[in-house]
Each structure stands twice: as C-alpha cells, then as structure tokens.
Amino acid sequence: MCRSRRRSPLPSLAACTALMLGAGIAALPPAASAQPAARPPEAMTTPRATPNCPSDEAVATLARNLLANRPSPPFTGMTSLEDGLCAQDKLVRLLQSHWGRPVGYKLALTSAPVQQRFGVNQPVRGVIFENTVRLRSGAEVPARFGVMPIIESDFLVRVRDDGINNAGRDPVEILRHLDQVIPYIELADVPLSGAPDAANLLAVNAGARLGVLGQPIPVEATEDFARRLGAMMVTMTDDTGRQLAQMPGTAVLGHPLNAVAFLLEDLAKAGRRLEAGQLLSIAGFSPLITPEPGRTYTVRYDGLLAQPVSVSVRIAPAP
C-alpha cells in the first residue's frame, strides 16, 4: 500500500506507482492546513529562449523518459545556468499534465561544498508540483519511485502573502510573510545516465519529484523563532536506529531563511514573484542518500519547538 498511519483512505501501491510515473494523480488529498496557491504565476512555466537551450524535441524526449522511469543522457552544448533554466521551463510545461500544476519552488545546492562540486557559487532552483506535496508522514512509496531515487532531509515553508517579495533579507520580516513551516522529506530523482553539471541539474528541474510532509507548524514572526530555525538540529535515522545524517539549521546558507531570501532575489531577476500559498522546499540538511527497499526513514527536528517534531516515509520492499 502507498499508505500512511493516518486514518484517511489511501491508494494502493499500484496507484502510488502510477503517481510516481505520471500515469495519474492518485495520492493523499492535500491537508486543508497546507493548501498551495490557487493559481501559479504564468511566468513560472513560460519558457525563456537562450542561445544554447536544448531543443523542444530533446526536452520532450527527456520528459517521456522521466515519466517512464528511464534514464536520459545529459544534455550537451549548454554553456550557462540560463540554458539549464530554459530547458527546465520547457520540461515543467510538459510535466504539468502528469504531475499537476506548479505550487512552488525547491532550492538545491545550498552548501558551499556541494556548490563547489558542481562548479557554481550559488544555489539552484526547481519547480514543485501538486503531486510533489501530496503524501503525508508515514506514507509508503515504491522502492523505485524515480530513475535514480534519492532521499533528503528538507524543510518546507508556506507563503502567507505576496508582501514577501519586498521582505529583503531581514529574518523577522520574511517570517511576517510566511504562515507555516513544515517538516519534509524530499524524494528526489536525478534521471540522467551520466553525472550532471549545474546546467543539467537545472534542466532536470533540480531533481524535484516527490516528498512527504509532516505536521505544519505555525510561524511566529519573532527573533526567537528565527533563532530556533537556525539552531534546530535536523537528524535522519532509519528503522534500525542508524543515524544517517545530522545537521543544524545553519547548514543551509547560514540560516534557512537565507535560502528564502536568495530565492526571492533569484526569482526577481527572472521577473517572477511569489504568491500567497506557494510552498518553498529548502534542501541541505543531509547528503543525498540512496534509500534501501523495506526501510523506514525518519527526519527529526530538535529545538524548533519545545518537543521534537518529525516526519517519516517507508520505502516498499523490492518487487
């Protein structure tokens, strides 16, 4: 079963597999407390041509392979991050009819060592879809939920209103325009047969595929809440008790809200703005981990609230 420990009726594992592969939209209904924006900005999915952008045909082939869980070779000929974003925009347009409308963004490459590995000095963004945020804590997903399944300790924030676009870099001002922070396990996928560079990572939408949400936490627009976000300890363990990763909130660009500030600036350069209800996925609290079939993974956040909060996902046994 693609199931959760909650009492709501849930789809079968076959239906969950169909969700992963884009064959349908069959998963948990979004919680009322975590509804995305009613309508994404048109610019989110409007391709922007660049001189070395992969062709429509090449991106369509990538999309078909991605939906069929087949690897694709990295694109050749791209010379800039802008070329990768151009390919990403084309891919997002093709995936919407399979994975639902865009409901926000993800931010990857949020630590200096990972950026150095990809030859860049900044994070990169991707688009997340309705199906990306359908699953709730305790859900079970197929072992091969993607071409190259990856599990990460992440965190979501939800936009309260569009005033966030003018919030600058002040943590409390950013918090005033957020209404929820949400424990989140990202189930990412880099569907390439070769090692990607940063442009190719952008072209495959920064690996966005699925995720599992925990219980939303109301935001407090205070210095203390901002401090707790930076000081929290994020730990991933499996059901054997093995600790797989542990990082503080400061592992992400010095503070998780710095990631929000960067995303605001990056979107503004592209003429885009955030809207109320959009979800922002912030990565960087663990290395990229290949999940093992039959294992359950839990990410715990200590120090954010008086008691630890957590989110978990079970990887189904191999067929």
Stockholm file with secondary structure:
# STOCKHOLM 1.0

chainA/1-319         MCRSRRRSPLPSLAACTALMLGAGIAALPPAASAQPAARPPEAMTTPRATPNCPSDEAVATLARNLLANRPSPPFTGMTSLEDGLCAQDKLVRLLQSHWGRPVGYKLALTSAPVQQRFGVNQPVRGVIFENTVRLRSGAEVPARFGVMPIIESDFLVRVRDDGINNAGRDPVEILRHLDQVIPYIELADVPLSGAPDAANLLAVNAGARLGVLGQPIPVEATEDFARRLGAMMVTMTDDTGRQLAQMPGTAVLGHPLNAVAFLLEDLAKAGRRLEAGQLLSIAGFSPLITPEPGRTYTVRYDGLLAQPVSVSVRIAPAP
#=GR chainA/1-319 SS CCCCSSSSCCCCHHHHHHHHHTSCCCSCCCCGGGCCCSSCCGGGGCCCCCTTCCCHHHHHHHHHHHHTTCCBCCCCSCCSHHHHHHHHHHHHHHHHHHHCSEEEEEEECCSHHHHHHHTCSSCEEEEEEGGGGCEETTCEECTTSSSSEEEEEEEEEEECCGGGGGCTTCHHHHHHTEEEEEEEEEEEECCBSSCCCHHHHHHTGGGCCEEEECCCEECCCSHHHHHHHHHCEEEEEETTCCEEEEEEGGGTTTSHHHHHHHHHHHHHHTTCCCCTTCEEEECCSSCCBCCCTTCEEEEEEESSSSSCEEEEEEECCCC
#=GC SS_cons         CCCCSSSSCCCCHHHHHHHHHTSCCCSCCCCGGGCCCSSCCGGGGCCCCCTTCCCHHHHHHHHHHHHTTCCBCCCCSCCSHHHHHHHHHHHHHHHHHHHCSEEEEEEECCSHHHHHHHTCSSCEEEEEEGGGGCEETTCEECTTSSSSEEEEEEEEEEECCGGGGGCTTCHHHHHHTEEEEEEEEEEEECCBSSCCCHHHHHHTGGGCCEEEECCCEECCCSHHHHHHHHHCEEEEEETTCCEEEEEEGGGTTTSHHHHHHHHHHHHHHTTCCCCTTCEEEECCSSCCBCCCTTCEEEEEEESSSSSCEEEEEEECCCC
//
